[in-house]
Amino acid sequence: MDRDGTNGDRLPTILVVDDNQQNLELIQACLEDLDCETLAACNGIEALEMVTKARPDLILLDVMMPKMSGFEVCRRLKANPETSDIPVIMVTALNEFGDIERGIDSGTDDFVSKPINKLELLTRIRTMLKLKGLSDRLQRTIAYLSEVEKHARTGEARSTGRP
């Protein structure tokens, strides 16, 4: 496994979601220090569409956006079994306890406060990618062991004459 938590087959994909173009560019510039591919969305609706098409490994999600808030985007992602395992880091200028609680309730995995501290952002991204890589690896191992067990049962049934 690479230092960024991936299995080395491909670069991780990070979706950056922010309605402010300057914020998008700033975060994407920070991500240039990581071996990753980046995608960008300007609002929550576009983000949900991109997630279904690209299946990113991590989402950096602004909270305050028009059309659909980051809280709602996160809630929808976490409610969908197809996307619930994608780590979400909320990027927010909000720092009231109620806002943090609302983010946790929506299912976010972590927070980064604005203004962005590049070292903090990259450290949190690396940690989330590493956890995602380990989780994906665990799921593959469980699937493999399930198949091994299934074949063992089939072989055992044949040798004993049981169906």
Helices and strands as residue ranges (DSSP letters): E 13-17, H 21-31, E 37-41, H 44-54, E 58-62, H 70-79, E 88-92, H 97-106, E 110-113, H 118-160
